[in-house]
Each structure stands twice: as structure tokens, then as C-alpha cells.
Amino acid sequence: MRCHPASAGRDLRRRVSVALDILVWMDQGGLALADLAQEHIDDWIAGATSQRRYLIRYFLKWTTSRRLTCELTVPSIPSQEPQDLLDDDDRWRLLQRCLTEDALPTAVGADGAITLLFGLSAERLRHLTPEHSKFGDKHVHLVLGRRPVLLPPRLAELLRQLAEQPQLRPQLSRTHPGPQWLVPGMVPGKPISTHGMTQQLNRHSIPVRTARNGALAALAADLPSPILADVTGMHRHTRSAGSPMPDATGPSTSPPGQE
């Protein structure tokens, strides 16, 4: 009789536990295995506080092989290593494209510009609603924390368009109304998933990780760490790209046309 190492047994138990977790989640949402779509998987993984849910790939491989579900993709576990930075020239060039290229979908232009300017994570970005934009007589501010952030006029206009565009609201979301997400997802009442938003930006040649790291590095050179932490939602002692957040302001990094 062959004995398996204790670590292999623990791994198998974790896989089974994760499979049970998603089955309970599906039961609570009234979902059958045959109804499981990519958007559901993305949303379930995005709601995790750890990387444990990525183990669902093994259960989904089994359900697919038995034709209990369609073919579903589980993204790779995010790397914990520091990512490359997008240099300032490339970042401003991409920002200009996000703000001026009419061929880009409105959501891609707005989300890309916010990533390139403020380094927001896709998780925070997907939860933006019209209430995060404060329109005044002359200026528009984005409220990300306690301190509103002044927006370039073109980005403000993109956010206004997103807030005003009609949204298809399935019957379920009409009977259980929730927030009006700037970028709604396929699941009724839910915003786009983190994975879906990242894929959408990457498809339009906006490299999310390097763009975000470049923005955070530039902001860290400009803003005191308490303000940077407030805007980005990061802890003030978090290191970005291997460098500590500074405690003193530096030179301005205004977006193109905003100096």
C-alpha cells in the first residue's frame, strides 16, 4: 500500500474544501453547475481575502471533463514580486490616448486614465459609482478618500458619460436595486470583476500592473505618505516598487495640459 505525504493530504483537503465553498456560494445565489459562467468565477475569486480560492481550478477541470460546466478559466495567482514600472514618457503617452482617442470605449478610457494618474487597484476601480464624482461649477473632483482629487476636464467628461449612459438592468436587479456601478458586470447588481476589468484594459494595450506601479512611484515622489495612502487606499508604510513612500512633497507631476 502506497503512502502519501502529509502535505499531499492537506492539499487534497484544501481542494475539496474550496469546492464545497463554491457549491455553498452557488446554492445561496440559486446557481446550478450548468449555469456557471466565467463572470461568476471571476466575481467569486475577486471576493476572496486570500489566494485559497485559486485552487478551484482543480474542481472546475473535473466538472469540465464531465461536461457538468462549460470550459472556465481561473487566472494565475498574482505574483507577490515587485513589478516593472511604466516610465513617465510611456505613461503620459498612454494617458493622452485614454483621454483623447475616440475609438476607445468610454469605460476603458476612464479606467485607464484613473489607473495611470492615481494608481488605483482594479478592485477599488471596479467599485466606483457616480457618487464618487463631485461636479462643481468649474471643477470636478474624484472622492477616493477623505481628500477629493481634482480631475482633468476630459477625464471628468468621461466619468460623466459613464454615469449617464443607460444600463441594462435584468429583472433580478430591478427587484433588488443596488448601487449604480460605473462599469457594471454580467452578474445582476454586481460591478465588473477585477479579472474582467484587467483583461479589458490589457486588450486595449494598457498594461495594468506596470501602469499602476508607474503611477504609484510618481505619486510617491509628489505626495506626503498620509495623503498618498488616503488616495490609493494603501497603508502609508507600504513600499511601492521597492521604495518607501516619502514623507515630503516633491516636484509636481501634473497630467498633460494641466500645468
N, C-alpha and C positions, 0 to 999 in steps of 0.2 A: 504494500500500500504506500503510495507516494504522499509525502507530507509537504504542505505548502508553508512557506514562511509566514510568520505572524503578520508582517507588513502587507502581504498579498491578501490575507483575510480581512484586514482593516480596510484595504482599498475596495474590495468587493462589497463590504458592508456600507461604505460611503456611497458607492454607485447605486445600491439598492435603496438607500435612504433618500438620495436625491430623486430617484424615480418615483418613490412614494410621495415626496414633497410636491412634485409637479402634478401627480394624479389628484392629490387633495386640492391643489390650486385650480385645476381644471374642473373638478366637481363643484367647487364653490362658484365658478363662473358659468356653469352649465355647458361646458365644452366636452364633446366626445373626441376620442382619438382621431376619428376620421375628419373632424373639423379643425384639427390643429394646423395652424398656418405659421409661416415664418415670422410674421409680426407678433404672434403670441410668444414664440420662443424668445425673440429679441426683448420683448417687454418683460418677460419673466426673469431673464438674466439681468436686465438693467435694474431691476428692483432688489438685487442682492446686495448685501453688505460685505460679502466675502467672495472668493473665487470658487467656492464649493460647487455652485450651480453649473459651472462649465462641464462638470462630469456628466451632465445629462446627455452628452454626445453619445455615450455608450448605449443608453436606453433607446435613444432615437435611431441609432444604427440597427438595433434589434427590431424596433417597430417597423422601420422601413423595409427591412429584409422580409418581413412577413406581410407587407402591404397593409399594415394597420394605419399607417400615416403616409403622407406624401414625403418626398425627399426634403429634409430640413437641414439647415446649416447652423452649426454652433461656432461663433467666432473664436479665434485663438485667444488664449489667456493674455491679457495686456501685459506687456513687458514692464518690469519694475526698474529697468536700467534707464539712465538718463538718455533722452532722445536728442538727435541733432537739432540745431536751430536753423530756422529760415533767416537768412541775413536780411538786413534792413532794406536793401535795394529790391530784393525779390518780394519782400513783404509789402512795400509800398506799391510795387507794380501790381501785385495781386489785389491789393486793396482798391487801387484805381479801377481795376477790371470789375470788381464786385460792385462798385458804386456807379459805374458808367455803362457797362455792357448790357444793352437791351435784350440780347439773346439769352442771358442767364435768367432762370426762373427767379421770381421775386424772393422766395424763401432762401434760395442759395445765395443770392446777392447780400441779403440782410444777415443771414447766419455767418457767411464767410467774412463779412466786414466786421462783425462783432468779435469773431474769433481772432482776426488779425489785429484788431485795435485793443481789445481788452483781455484776450487770453482766456475767455470763459470755457469751461469744460462743456462737452456735448451734453452731459447730464443736466447742468444748470441751464444751458441754452435751450434745450427742448421744453423746459417748463416755463418759458416766457409767455406772458399773456399781454393783451393790450394795456392792462393796468400798470405794467412796468414802464410804459412810456408816458411822460408828463409833458403835455403840449401847452406852452405858454404863448404870449402874444408875439414874441420874437424868437424864442429859443425852445428847443425840445431836449428834455433830459431823460436818460435811462436810469431807472432806480434799481440798482443791483444790491445795494446795502443801505446803510444809513445816509450815505452821501450820494446824491444824484450826480450823474455824469453827463456833461454836455455832449450832444451828438452833432456830427457834421450834418448839414441840411439834407444832403442826398440820402444818407442812412435814415434820417428821421422820416423822409418821404417813403422809403421802402417799408419801414415799420408801419406807417400809416396805411399803406396799401394792403399789407398783410392783415391788419386789424379790420379793414373794411371789406375785404373780399368775402363773398358768400361762401359758407361752408356747408357741405353735405352732411346733414345730421341724421343718422339712422334712427329708426323708431325707438331703439333702446335708449339712445342719448337724449331723445326728446322727452321721454317719460322720466328720465333721471338726469336732469340737466346738471352740468358741472362747469368748470372753467372753460373759457373760450381760448384754446391754445393758439398761438400764432402759427404753429406748424402742427396740425392735428395728425394723428396716426390712423391706421386702419381699424384699430380696436375702438369701438364706440366710447366716447368720453375720455380717451387717452391721447396724450401727445405722441408725436413720432418717437420711435425708440432711439436710444443712444446709438446703437449699431446702425440703424437706418439713416440717422442724420449724418453720421460719419461717412457712410458709404455714399450718400447723396453729394456731400461736398467733395469727397475724393474723386467721384466720377466726373466732376467738373474741374479737375486739376487744381483743387485747393487742398494741399496736404495738411490735414487737421493737426496732427501731432507736432510737426515741425513749425507750422504756423502759430500754434498756441504757445509753444516754447519760445519762439522768437518774440512774440508779443509780451510774454511774461518777463523775459530778460530785459526788453526795452523799458517796460513799466518799472521794473525793479531799480533801474538807473534813474528814474524820474521821481518816484513817489516814496514818501516815508512808509515803512513797513505796515503800520496800522491802517493807513489808507489803502494800500495795495491789498492787504488781507480783506478789508471790507468790500472792495470792488470785486475781487476774484473769488471770494469765499474760501481762500486758502488760509491756513494758520500762518501767523506772522513770522514764525520761525522756520516755515517750510523752505527748503532750498529748491531753487529752480535752475536746472542745467548745471548743478554742482556749485552754484554760487549763493551765498546767503543774501537775503533781502536787505538792502541798505536802510539805514535809519535817517538819511539826509537826502534832500531833493537834489537832483542833478539837472542837466540841460533838458529843454523841452523836446518832446517827440510828437509834435502836432501832426495830424494827418494832412495829406496833400490838400492845398488850398485853404487850410485852416490857420496858417501862421498869422 
